[in-house]
Amino acid sequence: MYAAMVNFLDGVVGNLTAAFKAKGMWENTLMLFMSDNGGPIYDAASNYPLRGGKYSDFEGGVRVAAFASGGILSQAIRGTTHGGLGCIADIYTTLCSLAGVDPRDTFAENAGLPAVDGLDLSGMLLSASTASPRKELPLSPLDYSDLQKWDAYDAFLNGSTTKRPACWKVQGCDLLDADLKVKTGVALNDCCSLCDPKDGCVASVWEPQSPDEAQSIHSDKQPTGTCRLKKSAKQQIVSRHTSPSKVCWLPGSGPMPAPIIPTQSGLIVGDLKLLAGTSINMAAYSGPFFPNASTHWIKNHSITVPEFMCSTPYKIGCLFNVSADPTEQNDLALSRPKDARRLLDRLRAWSATRFDPMRGNDNDPRARC
């Protein structure tokens, strides 16, 4: 069915092109063709050779099929490619420029809404030698809680916050190091104080004793559970899937742990792309023949498409040069930590100012558009 839909679309585009030509409009027409996202690899679409698909910030989810056509394009640029950045938010501004219309929405601005921030790509579309004005491309934003955690982390590093806690608390964390002792029926915060260096304890891990206790981790109530006192803290892992309710208590005398970003977020700046999150959606490669014997989720929808952990206790996220490495095979985050941090700071700036209004209750028909 998917292939039949694409085939039907191809015929419709041909009909539209023929209609423009029949009416003598084609020579003054610019036709832009683009997808809104990569193909859904959970439903047999292929983005080969790119990694990922719809709902993912890997290139297979965001680098989409797109082309410009029409009689307005000069013979010199027909059949050429352009490597500049562009996004769907730029189309409105670009078309306004070509039509000689001011893209500003003064009515919306007077109502307190953000100004139109799309960029004009008309120069890039009409000339192979004109660079794209877009140098940055925000993908998924950081959550507000992540912004708060990184603000607190920076405040500690620059000395504006000097008070040290008895233990650093890391949510969704586990330590694979050997246990010194295991105690049950321990309140969440008490697991920190039970770790006494005089007894050889370096850190501790708390785990709720029941699902009900796990639900109260983020409330004012102190849940109870199992406290594992550790001899060392060299094998730290973080995953919202394998241990979402576990909490690591690391020694407050040590450096403040960098926040670990749980939800998928990302940004492209020039050639570099930062992907953050402990579970990046739709992380599989399609392969030259797709579906195939290894894509079990196509036949059995109870099997999820593989995810990928980019943010760990040891790096901010995954860093790729998507110009030299569009298939995202070579993670540069550990070898270029300053670049990873630079892109994270730009992602923080974008995320802090994103427009995300309350859209109403899903069950309220007035909230639908």
C-alpha positions in Angstrom: 0.0 0.0 0.0 2.8 2.4 0.9 4.5 1.9 -2.5 1.1 2.3 -4.2 0.6 5.7 -2.5 4.0 6.9 -3.6 3.3 5.8 -7.1 -0.1 7.6 -7.1 1.6 10.8 -5.8 4.1 10.6 -8.7 1.2 10.6 -11.1 -0.5 13.5 -9.5 2.6 15.6 -9.6 2.9 14.8 -13.3 -0.7 15.9 -13.9 -0.1 19.2 -12.1 3.1 19.8 -14.1 1.2 19.2 -17.4 -1.6 21.5 -16.3 0.8 24.4 -15.6 2.5 23.9 -18.9 -0.8 23.8 -20.8 -1.8 27.1 -19.3 1.6 28.7 -20.1 2.4 29.1 -16.3 5.4 26.7 -16.0 8.1 29.2 -17.1 7.1 31.4 -14.1 6.7 28.5 -11.6 8.9 27.3 -8.8 7.8 23.9 -7.5 9.3 22.7 -4.2 8.9 19.1 -3.3 9.9 17.9 0.2 9.0 15.4 2.9 8.1 16.5 6.4 10.3 13.7 7.9 12.1 10.6 7.0 10.2 7.4 6.1 8.7 5.3 9.0 11.1 2.4 9.3 8.6 0.8 11.7 6.3 0.4 8.7 8.6 -0.8 5.9 9.8 2.6 4.6 13.6 2.8 3.8 15.9 5.7 4.4 19.0 3.8 3.2 21.9 4.5 3.7 20.9 6.9 6.5 20.3 5.8 10.0 16.9 6.1 11.7 13.5 7.2 10.4 10.4 9.1 11.4 10.3 10.2 15.1 14.1 10.0 15.2 16.7 12.8 15.2 19.2 10.6 13.3 19.7 11.7 9.7 17.2 9.1 8.5 14.5 11.0 10.4 15.4 14.6 9.5 17.4 14.6 6.2 14.6 14.2 3.8 14.0 13.9 0.1 13.6 17.4 -1.5 14.0 19.1 -4.8 13.2 22.3 -6.7 11.8 22.3 -10.2 10.0 24.7 -12.6 10.7 26.9 -15.5 12.0 29.7 -13.2 15.2 27.7 -12.6 18.0 28.5 -15.0 19.5 25.8 -17.2 22.8 26.2 -15.3 21.5 24.9 -12.0 19.1 22.2 -13.3 20.3 18.8 -12.3 22.7 20.1 -9.6 22.7 19.6 -5.9 23.3 22.0 -3.0 24.7 21.0 0.4 23.3 24.0 2.4 21.0 23.7 5.4 17.3 24.4 5.2 14.2 23.5 7.1 10.4 23.5 6.7 10.3 26.8 8.7 12.2 28.5 5.9 9.7 27.8 3.2 7.2 30.4 4.1 9.9 33.1 4.3 11.4 32.0 1.0 8.1 32.0 -0.9 7.3 35.5 0.5 10.7 36.8 -0.7 10.1 35.3 -4.2 6.6 36.9 -4.3 7.9 40.3 -3.0 5.8 40.0 0.1 6.8 41.0 3.6 7.0 37.8 5.7 6.4 39.6 9.0 3.1 38.8 10.8 2.5 42.1 12.6 -1.0 40.9 13.8 0.6 38.0 15.6 3.5 40.1 16.9 1.1 42.7 18.3 -0.7 39.8 20.1 2.6 38.9 21.8 3.5 35.9 19.6 7.1 35.4 18.5 8.2 36.9 15.2 8.6 34.7 12.1 12.1 33.2 12.3 12.3 31.4 9.0 15.2 32.3 6.7 15.1 33.3 3.0 16.5 30.4 0.9 15.7 31.9 -2.5 19.3 32.8 -3.2 20.4 29.2 -2.6 17.5 27.8 -4.7 18.2 30.1 -7.7 22.0 30.0 -7.7 24.3 27.1 -7.2 27.0 29.4 -5.9 25.0 31.1 -3.2 25.4 29.6 0.3 22.5 28.9 2.6 21.9 31.6 5.2 21.0 28.9 7.7 24.0 27.9 9.8 22.1 26.3 12.7 19.2 23.8 12.6 17.4 23.0 15.9 15.9 19.5 16.0 14.1 18.3 19.2 14.4 20.7 22.2 15.6 20.0 25.7 13.0 19.6 28.4 12.6 22.5 30.9 13.9 20.2 33.6 17.1 19.5 31.7 17.6 23.3 31.2 17.3 23.8 35.0 19.8 21.0 35.7 22.4 22.4 33.4 21.9 25.9 34.8 22.6 24.5 38.3 25.6 22.5 37.0 27.1 25.6 35.4 26.4 27.7 38.6 28.4 25.1 40.6 31.3 25.0 38.1 31.7 28.8 38.0 31.5 29.2 41.7 28.2 31.0 42.1 27.0 28.0 44.0 29.6 26.6 46.4 27.5 24.6 48.9 28.2 20.9 48.6 25.6 18.2 49.6 26.5 15.1 51.5 25.8 13.1 48.3 25.2 14.0 44.7 21.9 12.5 43.6 21.7 10.9 40.1 18.3 9.7 39.0 17.8 6.6 36.8 21.3 5.4 37.7 23.0 2.2 38.7 26.5 1.1 39.7 27.7 -2.3 38.6 30.5 -2.2 41.2 30.6 -4.9 43.9 28.2 -4.5 46.9 29.7 -3.9 50.3 26.4 -4.3 52.2 22.7 -4.5 51.2 20.1 -3.0 53.5 16.3 -3.2 53.0 13.5 -0.9 54.2 15.6 2.2 53.7 14.1 5.6 52.9 15.4 7.2 49.7 17.4 10.0 51.3 18.7 7.8 54.1 20.6 5.7 51.6 23.1 8.6 51.3 23.8 8.8 55.0 24.2 5.1 55.4 27.3 5.2 53.2 30.1 5.7 55.7 33.7 6.0 54.2 35.0 4.6 57.5 33.3 1.3 56.6 34.8 1.3 53.1 31.7 2.7 51.4 32.3 4.9 48.4 28.8 5.3 47.0 25.3 3.8 47.2 22.4 2.8 45.0 18.7 2.9 46.1 16.0 0.9 44.5 12.2 1.1 45.3 10.8 -2.0 47.0 7.5 -1.8 45.0 6.0 -0.1 41.9 3.9 2.1 44.3 7.1 3.3 46.0 8.7 4.0 42.6 5.8 6.3 41.7 6.5 8.5 44.7 10.1 9.2 43.9 9.2 12.6 42.5 6.8 13.5 45.3 7.4 14.9 48.8 6.8 11.5 50.3 10.0 9.5 51.1 9.6 6.1 49.5 11.4 3.1 51.0 13.4 0.4 49.2 16.7 -1.4 49.1 20.0 0.4 49.6 23.2 -1.1 48.2 26.4 0.2 49.7 29.2 0.1 47.2 33.0 -0.5 47.5 33.7 1.6 44.4 31.9 3.8 41.9 33.7 3.1 38.6 31.0 1.4 36.6 28.1 3.8 36.4 25.3 3.3 33.9 22.2 5.4 33.3 19.1 4.3 31.4 15.5 5.3 31.8 14.6 1.8 30.5 16.8 -0.5 32.5 16.7 1.3 35.8 14.3 4.3 35.7 13.6 4.2 39.4 17.1 3.6 40.8 19.0 6.4 42.3 22.8 6.7 42.7 24.2 8.6 45.7 27.7 9.7 44.8 30.1 11.3 47.3 29.5 15.0 47.8 33.2 15.6 48.2 33.8 14.6 44.6 33.0 16.7 41.5 29.4 17.5 40.7 28.2 14.9 38.1 27.2 16.5 34.8 23.5 16.2 34.2 22.5 13.3 31.9 19.9 14.2 29.3 17.1 11.5 29.2 14.9 12.6 26.3 15.8 12.9 22.6 17.1 16.3 21.6 19.5 17.6 19.0 20.9 20.4 17.0 23.0 20.9 13.8 25.6 23.7 13.6 27.5 23.8 10.4 29.0 20.3 9.8 28.5 19.1 13.3 25.4 17.6 14.9 24.7 16.9 18.6 22.3 14.2 19.6 21.5 14.0 23.3 19.3 11.5 25.2 19.5 8.1 26.8 17.2 6.6 24.2 17.3 8.0 20.6 14.2 6.8 18.8 14.3 4.6 15.7 18.0 4.1 15.7 18.2 1.2 13.2 19.7 1.3 9.7 17.4 0.4 6.8 19.9 -1.6 4.7 20.1 -1.8 0.9 17.2 -4.4 1.0 14.5 -3.4 3.4 12.6 -5.0 5.1 14.8 -8.0 5.6 15.3 -10.9 7.9 16.7 -8.7 10.7 13.8 -6.3 10.8 11.6 -8.4 13.1 9.4 -5.4 14.1 7.9 -5.2 10.6 6.1 -8.5 10.9 5.6 -8.3 14.7 4.5 -4.9 15.9 5.0 -5.9 19.5 8.7 -5.7 18.9 10.0 -2.2 19.1 12.5 -0.6 16.7 15.9 -0.5 18.4 16.8 2.7 20.3 20.3 4.1 21.0 21.9 5.7 24.1 23.8 8.8 23.3 23.9 10.5 26.7 25.9 8.6 29.3 27.8 9.5 32.6 30.9 10.0 30.4 29.6 12.1 27.5 27.0 14.8 26.8 25.6 12.9 23.7 26.6 11.7 20.3 28.6 14.1 18.0 28.7 13.6 14.3 30.2 15.4 11.3 27.1 14.9 9.1 28.8 16.4 6.0 31.7 13.9 6.1 29.8 11.2 7.9 26.1 11.4 6.9 25.4 7.8 7.9 26.5 8.7 11.5 29.0 5.9 12.0 31.7 7.9 13.9 30.8 9.4 17.2 33.2 12.3 17.9 31.9 13.2 21.4 34.7 11.8 23.4 37.5 13.1 21.1 35.9 16.6 20.7 34.2 17.3 24.1 34.5 21.1 23.7 32.6 21.0 20.4 29.9 18.8 22.1 29.6 21.3 24.9 29.5 24.2 22.5 26.6 22.7 20.6 24.9 21.8 23.8 25.0 25.4 24.9 23.5 26.5 21.6 20.8 23.8 22.0 20.1 25.2 25.5 19.7 28.7 24.1 17.3 27.5 21.4 15.3 25.4 23.8 14.9 28.2 26.4 13.2 30.4 23.8 11.1 27.9 21.9 7.4 28.7 21.4 5.4 26.0 23.1 1.9 27.2 24.0 -0.7 25.4 26.0 -2.9 23.9 23.2 -5.9 23.0 25.4 -7.4 19.7 26.4 -7.3 16.9 23.8 -10.9 16.2 24.5 -12.0 19.8 24.0 -13.0 20.3 20.3 -12.2 24.0 20.6 -8.5 23.0 21.0 -8.5 21.2 17.6 -7.3 22.8 14.4 
